[in-house]
Amino acid sequence: MANRYRGEIEARLDGKPYRLCLTLGALAELEAAFGDEDMLALASRFEKGRISARDCVRIIAAGLRGAGYDMTDAAVAAMQADQGAAGFVDIVARLLNATFTGGPAAATAEKQGGAAGDARGPFPGMT
């Protein structure tokens, strides 16, 4: 079970449940992958609400590795999500919101029937 207070989410990929978490190491990996100087630059990048398929692969793979799975970007790129491409974007939005807004806001939104991506946070274009 995902602990939203630690920034974890649950997602279904290839029909199986996974836990994802952007740990400090996973965030450092994303900073390097995107060429950002720090976490604020990384958050600013995501705040713009524009995301490519390659971005989704990198973020989901980093979240899986952060949660302890031995998963390559290539393996994630070959996976399928419920609801297709929109499902991947939903996973990314929920993961980023859980990471950067954290705990109660993400948990409350999910309890109210919305995804954590519906929580108010720094990613307005990603819900």
Order of alpha helices (4+ residues) and beta strands (2+ residues): beta-beta-alpha-alpha-alpha-alpha-alpha-alpha
